[in-house]
């Protein structure tokens, strides 16, 4: 799966009225990726435990 680039995130956020810098958009994406990894890890761990 292709990762969303900060430029695309910035465009998407601006369309929703969120005015942030490119650097901030990159930080938001990094945080969201970390959250996603945690959630997937937790899900897989629950599945493994049955």
mmCIF file of the N, C-alpha and C atoms, coordinates in Angstrom:
data_MODEL
# 
_entry.id   MODEL 
# 
loop_
_atom_site.group_PDB 
_atom_site.id 
_atom_site.type_symbol 
_atom_site.label_atom_id 
_atom_site.label_alt_id 
_atom_site.label_comp_id 
_atom_site.label_asym_id 
_atom_site.label_entity_id 
_atom_site.label_seq_id 
_atom_site.pdbx_PDB_ins_code 
_atom_site.Cartn_x 
_atom_site.Cartn_y 
_atom_site.Cartn_z 
_atom_site.occupancy 
_atom_site.B_iso_or_equiv 
_atom_site.pdbx_formal_charge 
_atom_site.auth_seq_id 
_atom_site.auth_comp_id 
_atom_site.auth_asym_id 
_atom_site.auth_atom_id 
_atom_site.pdbx_PDB_model_num 
ATOM 1   N N  . UNK A 1 1  ? 0.839   -1.180  0.000  1.00 0.00 ? 1  UNK A N  1 
ATOM 2   C CA . UNK A 1 1  ? 0.000   0.000   0.000  1.00 0.00 ? 1  UNK A CA 1 
ATOM 3   C C  . UNK A 1 1  ? 0.885   1.244   0.000  1.00 0.00 ? 1  UNK A C  1 
ATOM 4   N N  . UNK A 1 2  ? 0.537   2.191   -0.800 1.00 0.00 ? 2  UNK A N  1 
ATOM 5   C CA . UNK A 1 2  ? 1.317   3.421   -0.934 1.00 0.00 ? 2  UNK A CA 1 
ATOM 6   C C  . UNK A 1 2  ? 1.022   4.365   0.233  1.00 0.00 ? 2  UNK A C  1 
ATOM 7   N N  . UNK A 1 3  ? 2.074   4.947   0.797  1.00 0.00 ? 3  UNK A N  1 
ATOM 8   C CA . UNK A 1 3  ? 1.916   5.894   1.901  1.00 0.00 ? 3  UNK A CA 1 
ATOM 9   C C  . UNK A 1 3  ? 1.463   7.251   1.375  1.00 0.00 ? 3  UNK A C  1 
ATOM 10  N N  . UNK A 1 4  ? 0.629   7.907   2.165  1.00 0.00 ? 4  UNK A N  1 
ATOM 11  C CA . UNK A 1 4  ? 0.224   9.266   1.838  1.00 0.00 ? 4  UNK A CA 1 
ATOM 12  C C  . UNK A 1 4  ? 1.405   10.188  2.115  1.00 0.00 ? 4  UNK A C  1 
ATOM 13  N N  . UNK A 1 5  ? 1.712   11.035  1.193  1.00 0.00 ? 5  UNK A N  1 
ATOM 14  C CA . UNK A 1 5  ? 2.813   11.974  1.342  1.00 0.00 ? 5  UNK A CA 1 
ATOM 15  C C  . UNK A 1 5  ? 2.320   13.228  2.078  1.00 0.00 ? 5  UNK A C  1 
ATOM 16  N N  . UNK A 1 6  ? 3.227   13.907  2.784  1.00 0.00 ? 6  UNK A N  1 
ATOM 17  C CA . UNK A 1 6  ? 2.819   15.105  3.520  1.00 0.00 ? 6  UNK A CA 1 
ATOM 18  C C  . UNK A 1 6  ? 2.109   16.144  2.650  1.00 0.00 ? 6  UNK A C  1 
ATOM 19  N N  . UNK A 1 7  ? 2.529   16.267  1.402  1.00 0.00 ? 7  UNK A N  1 
ATOM 20  C CA . UNK A 1 7  ? 1.879   17.236  0.499  1.00 0.00 ? 7  UNK A CA 1 
ATOM 21  C C  . UNK A 1 7  ? 0.407   16.889  0.282  1.00 0.00 ? 7  UNK A C  1 
ATOM 22  N N  . UNK A 1 8  ? 0.117   15.607  0.133  1.00 0.00 ? 8  UNK A N  1 
ATOM 23  C CA . UNK A 1 8  ? -1.269  15.166  -0.064 1.00 0.00 ? 8  UNK A CA 1 
ATOM 24  C C  . UNK A 1 8  ? -2.076  15.371  1.212  1.00 0.00 ? 8  UNK A C  1 
ATOM 25  N N  . UNK A 1 9  ? -1.474  15.061  2.359  1.00 0.00 ? 9  UNK A N  1 
ATOM 26  C CA . UNK A 1 9  ? -2.154  15.272  3.634  1.00 0.00 ? 9  UNK A CA 1 
ATOM 27  C C  . UNK A 1 9  ? -2.465  16.754  3.833  1.00 0.00 ? 9  UNK A C  1 
ATOM 28  N N  . UNK A 1 10 ? -1.506  17.593  3.482  1.00 0.00 ? 10 UNK A N  1 
ATOM 29  C CA . UNK A 1 10 ? -1.698  19.038  3.598  1.00 0.00 ? 10 UNK A CA 1 
ATOM 30  C C  . UNK A 1 10 ? -2.873  19.484  2.733  1.00 0.00 ? 10 UNK A C  1 
ATOM 31  N N  . UNK A 1 11 ? -2.926  19.000  1.515  1.00 0.00 ? 11 UNK A N  1 
ATOM 32  C CA . UNK A 1 11 ? -4.023  19.333  0.602  1.00 0.00 ? 11 UNK A CA 1 
ATOM 33  C C  . UNK A 1 11 ? -5.367  18.877  1.174  1.00 0.00 ? 11 UNK A C  1 
ATOM 34  N N  . UNK A 1 12 ? -5.399  17.655  1.688  1.00 0.00 ? 12 UNK A N  1 
ATOM 35  C CA . UNK A 1 12 ? -6.641  17.110  2.246  1.00 0.00 ? 12 UNK A CA 1 
ATOM 36  C C  . UNK A 1 12 ? -7.099  17.908  3.467  1.00 0.00 ? 12 UNK A C  1 
ATOM 37  N N  . UNK A 1 13 ? -6.162  18.255  4.332  1.00 0.00 ? 13 UNK A N  1 
ATOM 38  C CA . UNK A 1 13 ? -6.510  19.013  5.531  1.00 0.00 ? 13 UNK A CA 1 
ATOM 39  C C  . UNK A 1 13 ? -6.968  20.426  5.187  1.00 0.00 ? 13 UNK A C  1 
ATOM 40  N N  . UNK A 1 14 ? -6.315  21.040  4.242  1.00 0.00 ? 14 UNK A N  1 
ATOM 41  C CA . UNK A 1 14 ? -6.713  22.403  3.844  1.00 0.00 ? 14 UNK A CA 1 
ATOM 42  C C  . UNK A 1 14 ? -8.114  22.420  3.251  1.00 0.00 ? 14 UNK A C  1 
ATOM 43  N N  . UNK A 1 15 ? -8.481  21.363  2.527  1.00 0.00 ? 15 UNK A N  1 
ATOM 44  C CA . UNK A 1 15 ? -9.848  21.272  1.987  1.00 0.00 ? 15 UNK A CA 1 
ATOM 45  C C  . UNK A 1 15 ? -10.884 21.214  3.102  1.00 0.00 ? 15 UNK A C  1 
ATOM 46  N N  . UNK A 1 16 ? -10.461 20.728  4.264  1.00 0.00 ? 16 UNK A N  1 
ATOM 47  C CA . UNK A 1 16 ? -11.361 20.637  5.422  1.00 0.00 ? 16 UNK A CA 1 
ATOM 48  C C  . UNK A 1 16 ? -11.242 21.851  6.339  1.00 0.00 ? 16 UNK A C  1 
ATOM 49  N N  . UNK A 1 17 ? -10.467 22.849  5.892  1.00 0.00 ? 17 UNK A N  1 
ATOM 50  C CA . UNK A 1 17 ? -10.355 24.077  6.653  1.00 0.00 ? 17 UNK A CA 1 
ATOM 51  C C  . UNK A 1 17 ? -9.274  24.073  7.721  1.00 0.00 ? 17 UNK A C  1 
ATOM 52  N N  . UNK A 1 18 ? -8.380  23.085  7.686  1.00 0.00 ? 18 UNK A N  1 
ATOM 53  C CA . UNK A 1 18 ? -7.286  23.006  8.653  1.00 0.00 ? 18 UNK A CA 1 
ATOM 54  C C  . UNK A 1 18 ? -6.046  23.616  8.013  1.00 0.00 ? 18 UNK A C  1 
ATOM 55  N N  . UNK A 1 19 ? -5.553  24.687  8.610  1.00 0.00 ? 19 UNK A N  1 
ATOM 56  C CA . UNK A 1 19 ? -4.406  25.400  8.057  1.00 0.00 ? 19 UNK A CA 1 
ATOM 57  C C  . UNK A 1 19 ? -3.160  25.066  8.868  1.00 0.00 ? 19 UNK A C  1 
ATOM 58  N N  . UNK A 1 20 ? -2.333  24.176  8.336  1.00 0.00 ? 20 UNK A N  1 
ATOM 59  C CA . UNK A 1 20 ? -1.088  23.791  8.996  1.00 0.00 ? 20 UNK A CA 1 
ATOM 60  C C  . UNK A 1 20 ? 0.049   23.847  7.981  1.00 0.00 ? 20 UNK A C  1 
ATOM 61  N N  . UNK A 1 21 ? 1.269   23.764  8.483  1.00 0.00 ? 21 UNK A N  1 
ATOM 62  C CA . UNK A 1 21 ? 2.433   23.792  7.594  1.00 0.00 ? 21 UNK A CA 1 
ATOM 63  C C  . UNK A 1 21 ? 2.707   22.386  7.049  1.00 0.00 ? 21 UNK A C  1 
ATOM 64  N N  . UNK A 1 22 ? 3.562   22.315  6.065  1.00 0.00 ? 22 UNK A N  1 
ATOM 65  C CA . UNK A 1 22 ? 3.959   21.032  5.496  1.00 0.00 ? 22 UNK A CA 1 
ATOM 66  C C  . UNK A 1 22 ? 4.654   20.177  6.556  1.00 0.00 ? 22 UNK A C  1 
ATOM 67  N N  . UNK A 1 23 ? 5.485   20.803  7.373  1.00 0.00 ? 23 UNK A N  1 
ATOM 68  C CA . UNK A 1 23 ? 6.170   20.081  8.452  1.00 0.00 ? 23 UNK A CA 1 
ATOM 69  C C  . UNK A 1 23 ? 5.165   19.515  9.449  1.00 0.00 ? 23 UNK A C  1 
ATOM 70  N N  . UNK A 1 24 ? 4.146   20.293  9.786  1.00 0.00 ? 24 UNK A N  1 
ATOM 71  C CA . UNK A 1 24 ? 3.126   19.811  10.705 1.00 0.00 ? 24 UNK A CA 1 
ATOM 72  C C  . UNK A 1 24 ? 2.332   18.657  10.086 1.00 0.00 ? 24 UNK A C  1 
ATOM 73  N N  . UNK A 1 25 ? 2.056   18.735  8.803  1.00 0.00 ? 25 UNK A N  1 
ATOM 74  C CA . UNK A 1 25 ? 1.345   17.651  8.120  1.00 0.00 ? 25 UNK A CA 1 
ATOM 75  C C  . UNK A 1 25 ? 2.171   16.367  8.173  1.00 0.00 ? 25 UNK A C  1 
ATOM 76  N N  . UNK A 1 26 ? 3.468   16.490  8.007  1.00 0.00 ? 26 UNK A N  1 
ATOM 77  C CA . UNK A 1 26 ? 4.347   15.323  8.099  1.00 0.00 ? 26 UNK A CA 1 
ATOM 78  C C  . UNK A 1 26 ? 4.321   14.736  9.502  1.00 0.00 ? 26 UNK A C  1 
ATOM 79  N N  . UNK A 1 27 ? 4.288   15.595  10.507 1.00 0.00 ? 27 UNK A N  1 
ATOM 80  C CA . UNK A 1 27 ? 4.229   15.128  11.890 1.00 0.00 ? 27 UNK A CA 1 
ATOM 81  C C  . UNK A 1 27 ? 2.901   14.439  12.185 1.00 0.00 ? 27 UNK A C  1 
ATOM 82  N N  . UNK A 1 28 ? 1.817   14.970  11.652 1.00 0.00 ? 28 UNK A N  1 
ATOM 83  C CA . UNK A 1 28 ? 0.501   14.350  11.822 1.00 0.00 ? 28 UNK A CA 1 
ATOM 84  C C  . UNK A 1 28 ? 0.509   12.951  11.209 1.00 0.00 ? 28 UNK A C  1 
ATOM 85  N N  . UNK A 1 29 ? 1.052   12.834  10.006 1.00 0.00 ? 29 UNK A N  1 
ATOM 86  C CA . UNK A 1 29 ? 1.118   11.527  9.358  1.00 0.00 ? 29 UNK A CA 1 
ATOM 87  C C  . UNK A 1 29 ? 1.953   10.541  10.160 1.00 0.00 ? 29 UNK A C  1 
ATOM 88  N N  . UNK A 1 30 ? 3.073   10.994  10.700 1.00 0.00 ? 30 UNK A N  1 
ATOM 89  C CA . UNK A 1 30 ? 3.926   10.128  11.507 1.00 0.00 ? 30 UNK A CA 1 
ATOM 90  C C  . UNK A 1 30 ? 3.166   9.624   12.738 1.00 0.00 ? 30 UNK A C  1 
ATOM 91  N N  . UNK A 1 31 ? 2.446   10.517  13.389 1.00 0.00 ? 31 UNK A N  1 
ATOM 92  C CA . UNK A 1 31 ? 1.667   10.138  14.562 1.00 0.00 ? 31 UNK A CA 1 
ATOM 93  C C  . UNK A 1 31 ? 0.563   9.140   14.195 1.00 0.00 ? 31 UNK A C  1 
ATOM 94  N N  . UNK A 1 32 ? -0.129  9.397   13.101 1.00 0.00 ? 32 UNK A N  1 
ATOM 95  C CA . UNK A 1 32 ? -1.194  8.492   12.666 1.00 0.00 ? 32 UNK A CA 1 
ATOM 96  C C  . UNK A 1 32 ? -0.648  7.111   12.316 1.00 0.00 ? 32 UNK A C  1 
ATOM 97  N N  . UNK A 1 33 ? 0.529   7.066   11.705 1.00 0.00 ? 33 UNK A N  1 
ATOM 98  C CA . UNK A 1 33 ? 1.144   5.774   11.385 1.00 0.00 ? 33 UNK A CA 1 
ATOM 99  C C  . UNK A 1 33 ? 1.504   5.011   12.649 1.00 0.00 ? 33 UNK A C  1 
ATOM 100 N N  . UNK A 1 34 ? 1.999   5.730   13.659 1.00 0.00 ? 34 UNK A N  1 
ATOM 101 C CA . UNK A 1 34 ? 2.325   5.086   14.932 1.00 0.00 ? 34 UNK A CA 1 
ATOM 102 C C  . UNK A 1 34 ? 1.061   4.528   15.582 1.00 0.00 ? 34 UNK A C  1 
ATOM 103 N N  . UNK A 1 35 ? -0.013  5.320   15.597 1.00 0.00 ? 35 UNK A N  1 
ATOM 104 C CA . UNK A 1 35 ? -1.284  4.848   16.141 1.00 0.00 ? 35 UNK A CA 1 
ATOM 105 C C  . UNK A 1 35 ? -1.766  3.608   15.394 1.00 0.00 ? 35 UNK A C  1 
ATOM 106 N N  . UNK A 1 36 ? -1.688  3.644   14.078 1.00 0.00 ? 36 UNK A N  1 
ATOM 107 C CA . UNK A 1 36 ? -2.138  2.511   13.273 1.00 0.00 ? 36 UNK A CA 1 
ATOM 108 C C  . UNK A 1 36 ? -1.324  1.264   13.591 1.00 0.00 ? 36 UNK A C  1 
ATOM 109 N N  . UNK A 1 37 ? -0.016  1.402   13.715 1.00 0.00 ? 37 UNK A N  1 
ATOM 110 C CA . UNK A 1 37 ? 0.826   0.257   14.044 1.00 0.00 ? 37 UNK A CA 1 
ATOM 111 C C  . UNK A 1 37 ? 0.481   -0.319  15.411 1.00 0.00 ? 37 UNK A C  1 
ATOM 112 N N  . UNK A 1 38 ? 0.222   0.548   16.379 1.00 0.00 ? 38 UNK A N  1 
ATOM 113 C CA . UNK A 1 38 ? -0.165  0.093   17.716 1.00 0.00 ? 38 UNK A CA 1 
ATOM 114 C C  . UNK A 1 38 ? -1.482  -0.669  17.644 1.00 0.00 ? 38 UNK A C  1 
ATOM 115 N N  . UNK A 1 39 ? -2.445  -0.118  16.929 1.00 0.00 ? 39 UNK A N  1 
ATOM 116 C CA . UNK A 1 39 ? -3.761  -0.761  16.835 1.00 0.00 ? 39 UNK A CA 1 
ATOM 117 C C  . UNK A 1 39 ? -3.676  -2.126  16.157 1.00 0.00 ? 39 UNK A C  1 
ATOM 118 N N  . UNK A 1 40 ? -2.905  -2.229  15.096 1.00 0.00 ? 40 UNK A N  1 
ATOM 119 C CA . UNK A 1 40 ? -2.751  -3.508  14.399 1.00 0.00 ? 40 UNK A CA 1 
ATOM 120 C C  . UNK A 1 40 ? -2.048  -4.508  15.307 1.00 0.00 ? 40 UNK A C  1 
ATOM 121 N N  . UNK A 1 41 ? -1.025  -4.066  16.009 1.00 0.00 ? 41 UNK A N  1 
ATOM 122 C CA . UNK A 1 41 ? -0.311  -4.959  16.926 1.00 0.00 ? 41 UNK A CA 1 
ATOM 123 C C  . UNK A 1 41 ? -1.231  -5.471  18.026 1.00 0.00 ? 41 UNK A C  1 
ATOM 124 N N  . UNK A 1 42 ? -2.039  -4.581  18.585 1.00 0.00 ? 42 UNK A N  1 
ATOM 125 C CA . UNK A 1 42 ? -2.975  -4.985  19.632 1.00 0.00 ? 42 UNK A CA 1 
ATOM 126 C C  . UNK A 1 42 ? -4.014  -5.968  19.090 1.00 0.00 ? 42 UNK A C  1 
ATOM 127 N N  . UNK A 1 43 ? -4.524  -5.706  17.915 1.00 0.00 ? 43 UNK A N  1 
ATOM 128 C CA . UNK A 1 43 ? -5.504  -6.596  17.295 1.00 0.00 ? 43 UNK A CA 1 
ATOM 129 C C  . UNK A 1 43 ? -4.910  -7.985  17.068 1.00 0.00 ? 43 UNK A C  1 
ATOM 130 N N  . UNK A 1 44 ? -3.712  -8.013  16.495 1.00 0.00 ? 44 UNK A N  1 
ATOM 131 C CA . UNK A 1 44 ? -3.082  -9.306  16.222 1.00 0.00 ? 44 UNK A CA 1 
ATOM 132 C C  . UNK A 1 44 ? -2.772  -10.064 17.509 1.00 0.00 ? 44 UNK A C  1 
ATOM 133 N N  . UNK A 1 45 ? -2.382  -9.348  18.540 1.00 0.00 ? 45 UNK A N  1 
ATOM 134 C CA . UNK A 1 45 ? -2.123  -9.983  19.826 1.00 0.00 ? 45 UNK A CA 1 
ATOM 135 C C  . UNK A 1 45 ? -3.399  -10.589 20.410 1.00 0.00 ? 45 UNK A C  1 
ATOM 136 N N  . UNK A 1 46 ? -4.514  -9.874  20.315 1.00 0.00 ? 46 UNK A N  1 
ATOM 137 C CA . UNK A 1 46 ? -5.797  -10.421 20.782 1.00 0.00 ? 46 UNK A CA 1 
ATOM 138 C C  . UNK A 1 46 ? -6.200  -11.649 19.981 1.00 0.00 ? 46 UNK A C  1 
ATOM 139 N N  . UNK A 1 47 ? -5.968  -11.605 18.680 1.00 0.00 ? 47 UNK A N  1 
ATOM 140 C CA . UNK A 1 47 ? -6.304  -12.752 17.835 1.00 0.00 ? 47 UNK A CA 1 
ATOM 141 C C  . UNK A 1 47 ? -5.446  -13.954 18.178 1.00 0.00 ? 47 UNK A C  1 
ATOM 142 N N  . UNK A 1 48 ? -4.192  -13.716 18.477 1.00 0.00 ? 48 UNK A N  1 
ATOM 143 C CA . UNK A 1 48 ? -3.270  -14.791 18.826 1.00 0.00 ? 48 UNK A CA 1 
ATOM 144 C C  . UNK A 1 48 ? -3.681  -15.455 20.137 1.00 0.00 ? 48 UNK A C  1 
ATOM 145 N N  . UNK A 1 49 ? -4.161  -14.648 21.091 1.00 0.00 ? 49 UNK A N  1 
ATOM 146 C CA . UNK A 1 49 ? -4.582  -15.182 22.393 1.00 0.00 ? 49 UNK A CA 1 
ATOM 147 C C  . UNK A 1 49 ? -5.898  -15.950 22.314 1.00 0.00 ? 49 UNK A C  1 
ATOM 148 N N  . UNK A 1 50 ? -6.665  -15.639 21.271 1.00 0.00 ? 50 UNK A N  1 
ATOM 149 C CA . UNK A 1 50 ? -7.915  -16.350 21.008 1.00 0.00 ? 50 UNK A CA 1 
ATOM 150 C C  . UNK A 1 50 ? -9.000  -15.940 21.878 1.00 0.00 ? 50 UNK A C  1 
# 
